[in-house]
Amino acid sequence: MSGYERVYATLAAMYGLPTWRPGLPPMDELVSTILSQNTNDRNRDLAFERLQTRFGRDNWEEVRDAASEQVIEAIRPAGLAPQKGPRIQNALRQISQHRGQLSLDFLAGMPLEEAREWLTALPGVGPKTAAIVLLFALGQPAFPVDTHVHRVTGRLGWVPRTFSAEKAQVALEAAVPPDHFYALHINLIRHGRAVCLARRPRCGECALRPDCRYGLADGGRVDP
């Protein structure tokens, strides 16, 4: 069994294999993911709910056409509202301009790289945001790399720790079997939150340590 296979199996034994659950509709997923940038899930969800309450559920035309101050006020709990509000509205305007309607469902029938390029051409949509929409809302084989996935895979040695999240995403999509993307993404996040912490990783109790370059090196922390 390879190191990757051992890690995948160990994470599955620790956290289980997550059952596939479709995410939000693609438009909702896009807006929610923009809101999630540089904040936690609770604040993202609160801002998304406030946006839906203020403008109507899934009424993205109202959000697109609203005064920017109204959108900024609605999403304030997500943080960076003066930046995120215009990003959301500009993305909605660009989708409307190119498609004549506010829907991303058409991306499901597009080749993966074309769909990725289409999304990343939108204002405020980078590779991670595009990958989340593709994987969770459209069922496309993309591998989002958030801060936890970036940290854990870097420490494992799967990607150089000098790689940006964008470079890590490209490398991981090439190395990981596509049918493992969903479960591995979820379980790496779980492990990053529970054990492989950013400041004080709990290497001494980590089941991945035998396959982890960071955990086996002098820099790996062994908690008492």
N, C-alpha and C positions, 0 to 999 in steps of 0.2 A: 504494500500500500504506500503510495506516495505521500509526501508531507502535506500536500493540498488535501488529498483524500482523508488523511487522519484528522486534519483540522476541521474539515467539513463534517465528518462523522462525530467528532468530539463536540462540536457546537450543537449538532442535532441531538446528541444524547443529553446535553446540558439544558437546552432550551426547547427541544422539540422541533419538528419540521413544520413551519407555519403553513396552515391551509390557505390556499389562494383565495383571497377575497377581493373582488373588483373594487377599485378605488372610486373616487368621485367621478362624475362625468368629466370629460376632458377640459371643458371651459372652467368648471369649478376647480379642478385639480391645478390648472395653470394659475388661477388667481390665488388659491390657497398656498401654492408653493412660493409665489412671489412674496406673499405675506410672511412666510416662514423664514425668509432670509434674515440671519443674524438675530433670531429670537427662538423661544422654546415653543413646544407644541401647544401648551395652554394659551399663551398669548396669541399665537396664530389662529387657533380655533375661536377665541373670543372676538378677535378682529373680523374674522370671516363671518361669524354669526351677526355681528353688528352691521356689517355691510349688507347682508341679506335682509335683515330687519329694516334697515333704513331705506333700501331701494327696491325691495321685493325679491322674493326667492328666485334665483336664476334669471333675474331681469337685468342682464348685463348691458342691454341697450341704455337703461336708465343710469347705470354706473358710468358708462362711456360718455354720456352727454351731460352729466351733472357738473356743477361748478366744482373745481378742484378742491376748494376749501371743504366742501361737504364730504367728499371722499376721504380727504386727509383726516377729518374729525372722526369719521366712522371707524377708520382702521388704526386709530392712535394706539390702542393696546399692543399692537404688533411692533411698535417702535419704528423709528426712521420713517414715520408716516409722510413727511414732506417729500421724501424720495420715492417711497413705494406707491403712493397715490398716483403721481404722474406716470410711473412705470406701468401700472395696471391700465390706466386710461389710454395711454399711448399704444399699448399692446392691443387693447380692444379696438381702437380706431384702425390700426393697421390690418387686423384680421377682417374688419368690416370692409375696408378699402379693397383688399385683395380677393375676398370671397363673397362679398355682397350680403353676408349674414354672419352672426356670431356663433360659429360652430367650428369645432376642430375634429369632428367625427370623420371627415374625409381622410385624415392622416392614417387611419387604421388600414386603408387599402394602398398605402404608399410604401415603397421600399424604405427600409429603416433609415438609411443614410439621407435619403431625400427628406423624410419626415423630420429627422434631426436638424438638417440644415434649414428647413422651413421654420421650425420653432426657434432656433437660435438667431434667426434674423429678426425676431421680434424684440422690441425694446425691453431691456431688463431680464432677458431670458438667456442664461448661460448653459453650459453643458449639463450641470447637475439638475437644474430646473427642467430642461428638456427631457433628460433621462427619466425623471420622476413621472412626468406626464406620459411618456412613452410606455414605461413599465406598468405603472399602476392604473392608468386610465385607459390605455389602448392595448395592453397585453403584448407590447413589442419587446424584443430581447435587448433591453438597455440596462446598464448597471450603474445606478446613481452612486456617487461617492460623496458622502457627507463627511463632517468632521470626525465622526467615530470610525467609519469605514476607512478613511484616509489614515488615521492614527494606527488602528489595529493592523491593517495590511502592511503599513510601513514598518512597524515593529516586528511583524512576522518575517519580514524580508521578501514579501511577494513583490513589492515595488520599492525602488530606492526612496529613502526617507527625504531626499531632496526634491522628489517629484512634487509638482503642484497637484491639486486634486484633479484638474483637467487631464494632466498626463497620466495620473494613476488610473483614471477612468478608462482611458484608451488601452492601457496595458492590461487592466483586469478584464475588460471585455474580450480581449484577444486570448487571455489565458484560462478563464473560467468557462466551463460548459454552460451554454445559454440556459439549459433547463435547471441550472443551479442558481441563476441570478437572483430570483425572488427570495428563496430561503436563505441564501448566504447574505444578501443585503440585510435582511431583517435580523439575522442572528449575529452578524458583526456589530450592528448597532446595539443589540441587547448586551453583548459582551463588553463593548466600549463603555456602556453606561454602568454596568455592574462590577466589572473587574479591571479592565484595561483602561483605567482612568487617566485623564490627561496629566494631572499633577502628581498623583501618588498611586501609580499602578500597583495592583496587588499581585505582584509576580509570584510571591511565595505560595499563593493558593490557586494559581492559574493552571488549569488543566492543559492549556496550550503551550506551556513553557517548554516542553521537550522539542517543539517545532518552532520556537520563537527566538530569533537572533537577539532581540533586545533582552528577553528574559534570561538567556543563557550567558549574556555578556556581563562584564563587570558593572555596566550601567543599569542592569536589570534590578529592580528593587525587590528585596525579600522582606516582607513585612513580618514583624514578630507575632 
